[in-house]
Amino acid sequence: MSEYAPKTERELQHEKLVDDEHRARLEHELSKKARQAEQELAAKDIEALREKAEMHAEPSEHIKPDQQEEPEPDTMLGMQQVLKSKAYEHTLRRVRQKLPKPARVFSRFAHNKAVEAASNAGAQTVGRPSGILGGSLCAFLGSVVVLYYSRHYGFRYNYALFFVLFIGGFLVGVVAELLIWLIYSRKQRQ
């Protein structure tokens, strides 16, 4: 009959403590068993994979050194180019997010493939320092000479002549740079 008697507060706390300890011990044992099962399963999977690899592997005696395949340089260069272009596009997108709306629109225009190609070609030909130097010297000296003759002989100076002289001097400067480059490169090859 004592089992039906109401339990005191202390007895209830003791039973709860014992139950909690028992539950914690069981959870610990279950997690330990689960880890062991996972490790055993992983070990079995690794063994099965090793067996498959050994079964499909070709012995090293059958492979000749010149049969080993190496990636072709062209393929690697193509891969690098693709990676560079993707990184460039990613950088452009990231920078454009920080720009105000008008600058973003201009950036899309300026970094268009056609505009960039024309800009790069122009940078290598039009913006040559030797051409600009030759054009400016020719335009200055030619304008001084023509201005002197126009004052001396009384004809009217044409301002379009400045641009014609600049273009002519530019071409002379670029051709002079090309000739100097050819001479020095030929000397270095010999």
C-alpha positions in Angstrom: 0.0 0.0 0.0 2.9 2.3 0.4 3.3 2.4 -3.3 0.1 4.3 -3.6 1.0 6.8 -1.0 1.7 10.3 -2.4 5.4 11.0 -2.9 7.1 13.9 -1.3 8.8 16.7 -3.2 12.2 15.3 -2.5 11.4 11.9 -3.8 10.0 13.4 -7.0 13.2 15.4 -7.5 15.3 12.3 -6.9 13.4 10.3 -9.4 13.6 13.1 -12.0 17.4 13.4 -11.4 17.8 9.6 -11.8 15.7 9.6 -15.0 17.6 12.5 -16.5 21.0 10.8 -15.8 19.7 7.6 -17.3 18.4 9.4 -20.4 21.7 11.3 -20.8 23.6 8.0 -20.5 21.4 6.4 -23.1 21.7 9.3 -25.5 25.5 9.3 -25.1 25.6 5.5 -25.8 23.3 5.9 -28.8 25.4 8.7 -30.3 28.5 6.7 -29.7 27.0 3.7 -31.5 25.8 5.9 -34.4 29.3 7.3 -34.9 30.8 3.8 -34.8 28.2 2.6 -37.4 29.0 5.6 -39.6 32.7 4.9 -39.4 32.2 1.2 -40.2 30.0 2.1 -43.1 32.5 4.7 -44.4 35.3 2.2 -44.0 33.3 -0.4 -46.0 32.6 2.1 -48.7 36.2 3.1 -48.9 37.2 -0.6 -49.2 34.6 -1.2 -51.9 35.9 1.9 -53.8 39.5 0.7 -53.5 38.6 -2.7 -54.8 36.8 -1.2 -57.8 39.7 1.2 -58.5 42.2 -1.7 -58.4 40.0 -3.8 -60.6 39.7 -1.0 -63.3 43.3 0.3 -62.9 45.9 -0.6 -65.5 49.2 -1.7 -64.1 52.0 0.8 -64.4 54.2 -1.6 -66.4 51.7 -1.4 -69.3 51.9 2.4 -69.6 54.8 3.8 -71.6 56.1 7.2 -70.7 55.2 8.7 -74.1 51.6 7.4 -73.7 50.9 9.7 -70.8 48.6 12.4 -71.8 49.4 16.0 -71.0 47.0 18.8 -71.7 47.8 20.7 -74.9 49.0 24.2 -74.3 46.3 25.6 -76.6 43.6 24.1 -74.4 45.2 25.5 -71.3 45.5 29.0 -72.9 41.8 28.8 -73.8 40.9 27.9 -70.3 42.9 30.8 -68.9 41.2 33.2 -71.4 37.8 32.0 -70.3 38.7 32.4 -66.6 40.0 35.9 -67.2 37.0 37.0 -69.1 34.6 35.6 -66.4 36.7 37.4 -63.7 36.6 40.6 -65.7 32.8 40.4 -66.1 32.4 39.7 -62.4 34.5 42.6 -61.5 32.6 44.9 -63.8 29.3 43.8 -62.3 30.5 44.3 -58.8 31.9 47.8 -59.5 28.8 48.9 -61.5 26.6 48.1 -58.4 28.4 50.8 -56.5 28.1 53.4 -59.3 25.3 56.0 -59.7 22.8 55.3 -62.5 24.3 57.6 -65.2 27.8 56.3 -64.6 26.4 52.7 -64.7 24.9 53.4 -68.2 28.1 54.9 -69.4 30.1 52.0 -68.1 27.8 49.6 -70.0 28.5 51.6 -73.2 32.2 52.0 -72.6 32.8 48.3 -71.8 30.8 47.0 -74.7 33.0 44.6 -76.7 32.9 46.6 -79.9 33.7 49.9 -78.2 36.5 48.2 -76.2 38.0 46.7 -79.4 38.0 50.0 -81.1 39.5 51.7 -78.1 42.3 49.2 -77.7 43.1 49.4 -81.4 43.1 53.2 -81.2 45.3 53.2 -78.1 47.9 51.1 -80.0 47.9 53.3 -83.1 46.4 56.7 -82.6 47.8 57.5 -79.2 51.4 56.8 -80.2 53.7 59.3 -78.4 56.0 59.5 -81.4 53.1 60.3 -83.7 51.8 63.0 -81.4 55.3 64.5 -81.0 55.9 64.4 -84.8 52.4 65.9 -85.5 52.8 68.7 -83.0 56.3 69.6 -84.2 55.3 69.6 -87.8 52.1 71.5 -87.2 53.9 74.2 -85.1 56.9 74.6 -87.5 54.7 74.4 -90.6 52.2 76.9 -89.2 55.0 79.4 -88.2 56.5 79.2 -91.8 53.1 79.5 -93.5 52.0 82.4 -91.2 55.3 84.2 -91.9 54.8 83.8 -95.7 51.1 84.9 -95.4 52.1 88.1 -93.6 55.0 88.7 -95.9 53.2 88.1 -99.2 49.8 89.2 -98.1 47.6 86.1 -98.6 45.2 84.8 -96.0 46.2 82.1 -93.6 44.0 79.0 -93.7 43.4 77.4 -90.3 42.7 74.0 -91.8 46.3 73.8 -92.7 47.2 73.3 -89.0 45.2 70.0 -89.0 46.7 68.8 -92.3 50.2 69.5 -91.0 49.4 67.7 -87.7 48.2 64.6 -89.5 51.2 64.6 -91.9 53.6 65.0 -89.0 51.8 62.3 -87.0 52.2 59.9 -89.9 55.9 60.8 -90.2 56.4 60.2 -86.5 54.8 56.8 -86.6 56.8 55.7 -89.6 60.0 57.0 -88.0 59.2 55.0 -84.8 58.5 51.9 -86.9 61.8 52.2 -88.8 63.7 52.7 -85.6 62.1 49.7 -84.0 62.9 47.6 -87.1 66.5 48.6 -87.0 67.0 48.0 -83.3 65.1 44.6 -83.4 67.3 43.5 -86.3 70.5 44.4 -84.5 69.4 42.5 -81.4 68.6 39.4 -83.4 72.1 39.4 -84.9 
